[in-house]
Amino acid sequence: MVDDRQLSDPNYWDQRYKTSDGGAPTHEWFRSFADLEPFFARNLFVVRKAEDDPRILHLGSGDSNVPLELASRGYKHQLCVDFSSTVVELMAARHSAEAGIEWKYMDVREMPGLSDRSIDVAFDKGTLDAMIHGSPWSPPDDVIENTGNYLHEVYRVLKDDGVFLYITFRQPHFMKPLLSRSDEWDFDMQTLSGEGSFDYYGFVLRKKKQ
């Protein structure tokens, strides 16, 4: 049984990714690309067209196939960051021939390698959720600190007209206070129904106009 607190530890993920078979993802969090395609159609394909060459940042990308699927649709300016050096090396080697996708070792809670206002689209599928444990009514101090640092960094690197797409399984009434804590974001929430026993949710976050 995995303690939820392990999910914010890179050592846990290094060990997990070492079990990869070298082909299929070790674990495609929450929803596959096919499941999310309608969400991308509404919030990416129409508003950030591939021919406009948006810079897309995958936050805690792991060994997800989403960047490859986007590349096949013409998105050739993607950066995938993860705090597991194991998965970064694995993905860089696995897809070395894929033009337009770069994998880098980076902790999303502190991204000094990325300039302010340099990203058009940020995407998270499970990374913020991995920082959360304990009571959803009264999150522990480390949850408040980790999620706060993360959201502030995403805000910093996102362009003023950029968009942050976030996929979660957590109930909106628990997530909205975390997303609103710094009062930096305007957001819209979309329910992503699927074949599972419960819904997932897609948040579309934009910087508040100062």
C-alpha positions in Angstrom: 0.0 0.0 0.0 1.5 3.3 -1.1 1.4 6.2 1.4 0.1 9.3 -0.4 3.0 11.3 1.0 5.4 9.1 -1.1 4.0 10.6 -4.3 5.8 13.9 -3.8 9.1 12.1 -3.3 11.3 11.7 -6.4 12.9 8.5 -5.0 9.5 6.8 -5.1 9.1 7.6 -8.8 12.7 6.7 -9.7 12.1 3.2 -8.3 8.7 2.9 -10.0 10.0 4.0 -13.4 12.8 1.5 -13.2 10.2 -1.2 -13.7 9.2 0.2 -17.1 9.2 -2.3 -19.9 10.7 0.3 -22.3 7.6 0.6 -24.4 4.2 1.3 -22.9 3.8 3.8 -20.1 4.3 2.5 -16.6 1.0 4.3 -15.7 -1.1 6.7 -17.7 -2.6 8.8 -14.9 -6.4 9.3 -14.8 -7.3 9.4 -18.4 -5.8 8.4 -21.7 -5.3 10.9 -24.6 -8.4 9.4 -26.3 -10.5 10.1 -23.2 -9.1 13.7 -23.0 -9.3 14.5 -26.7 -12.7 16.3 -26.4 -11.2 18.4 -23.6 -8.2 19.2 -25.8 -10.4 20.0 -28.7 -12.3 22.6 -26.7 -9.4 24.1 -24.8 -6.3 23.6 -27.0 -6.9 22.7 -30.6 -9.2 25.6 -31.3 -7.6 28.3 -29.1 -3.9 27.3 -29.5 -3.6 25.9 -33.0 -0.6 23.8 -33.9 0.3 26.2 -36.7 0.7 29.0 -34.2 3.5 27.0 -32.6 2.5 27.4 -28.9 5.1 26.4 -26.3 3.6 23.7 -24.2 4.9 22.7 -20.8 4.0 19.3 -19.4 4.3 19.4 -15.7 5.4 16.2 -14.1 5.1 14.4 -17.5 6.3 11.0 -16.3 6.1 8.5 -19.2 2.7 9.7 -20.5 1.9 9.4 -24.2 0.1 12.7 -24.3 3.1 14.7 -25.6 3.5 12.1 -28.5 -0.1 12.4 -29.3 0.0 16.2 -29.5 3.2 16.0 -31.6 1.3 13.8 -34.1 -1.2 16.6 -34.4 1.5 19.1 -35.2 2.5 20.5 -31.8 6.3 20.6 -32.1 7.3 23.0 -29.4 6.9 20.9 -26.2 8.9 20.7 -23.0 8.3 17.8 -20.6 9.7 18.2 -17.1 9.8 15.7 -14.2 11.7 15.4 -10.9 12.4 11.7 -11.6 15.8 11.6 -13.4 15.0 8.0 -14.2 11.9 8.8 -16.3 13.6 11.8 -17.9 16.4 9.6 -19.2 14.0 6.9 -20.2 11.8 9.2 -22.2 14.7 11.1 -23.8 16.2 7.8 -25.0 12.8 6.2 -26.0 11.8 9.2 -28.2 15.2 10.6 -29.3 14.0 10.6 -32.9 10.9 12.6 -32.1 11.3 16.2 -33.3 9.8 19.0 -31.2 9.7 17.4 -27.8 12.3 17.9 -25.1 12.6 16.1 -21.7 14.3 17.9 -18.8 14.9 17.1 -15.1 13.1 19.7 -13.1 11.1 20.0 -9.9 7.8 21.8 -10.8 7.8 23.5 -7.3 10.9 25.4 -8.4 11.7 25.9 -12.1 14.7 28.3 -12.3 15.5 27.0 -15.8 12.3 28.5 -17.2 12.0 32.3 -17.8 9.1 34.4 -16.7 6.2 34.5 -19.1 7.7 32.0 -21.5 5.0 29.3 -21.7 1.8 29.4 -23.8 0.1 26.3 -22.4 0.9 24.4 -19.2 -0.6 20.9 -18.7 -1.0 18.8 -15.6 -2.5 15.4 -15.3 -2.0 14.1 -11.8 1.0 16.1 -10.7 -0.8 18.6 -8.4 -2.8 15.7 -7.0 0.3 13.8 -6.1 1.2 16.7 -3.7 -2.0 16.3 -1.8 -2.6 14.0 1.3 -4.3 14.1 4.6 -7.6 15.8 5.3 -9.2 17.6 2.3 -11.0 19.9 4.8 -7.8 21.0 6.5 -4.8 20.2 4.4 -1.5 19.7 6.2 1.1 22.5 6.1 3.4 20.6 3.6 0.4 20.3 1.2 -0.3 24.0 1.4 3.4 24.8 0.9 4.0 22.4 -2.0 0.9 23.2 -3.9 1.4 26.9 -3.3 4.9 26.9 -4.6 3.9 24.8 -7.6 1.0 27.0 -8.6 3.1 30.2 -8.1 5.8 28.8 -10.4 3.2 27.9 -13.1 1.8 31.4 -12.8 5.3 32.8 -13.1 6.3 31.0 -16.3 2.9 31.3 -18.0 2.5 34.1 -20.5 -0.1 36.7 -19.5 -2.5 35.3 -22.2 -1.5 31.7 -21.5 -3.6 28.9 -20.2 -3.1 26.2 -17.6 -5.0 22.9 -18.2 -5.3 20.8 -15.1 -6.9 17.3 -14.9 -7.9 15.9 -11.5 -10.1 13.2 -9.9 -10.5 15.2 -6.7 -13.8 16.8 -5.9 -14.0 20.5 -7.1 -15.2 21.7 -3.7 -11.9 20.5 -2.2 -9.7 21.8 -5.1 -11.1 25.2 -5.6 -9.8 26.5 -2.3 -6.3 25.3 -3.1 -6.5 26.8 -6.6 -7.9 30.1 -5.2 -5.5 30.5 -2.2 -3.2 33.0 -3.9 -6.0 34.8 -5.7 -3.9 34.7 -8.9 -6.2 32.7 -11.1 -9.5 32.8 -12.9 -10.7 29.3 -13.7 -13.4 27.3 -15.4 -14.2 23.7 -14.4 -15.4 21.1 -16.8 -16.7 17.6 -15.9 -15.0 14.9 -17.8 -17.3 11.9 -17.7 -16.0 8.5 -18.8 -16.4 4.8 -18.5 -15.2 4.7 -14.9 -17.3 4.7 -11.7 -16.7 8.4 -11.1 -16.1 11.6 -12.9 -12.8 13.4 -13.6 -12.5 17.2 -13.9 -10.7 19.5 -16.2 -9.8 23.0 -14.9 -8.9 25.7 -17.3 -6.9 28.4 -15.5 -5.9 31.8 -16.7 -4.0 34.6 -15.0 -6.2 37.2 -13.4 -5.8 40.6 -15.0 -3.9 42.9 -12.6 
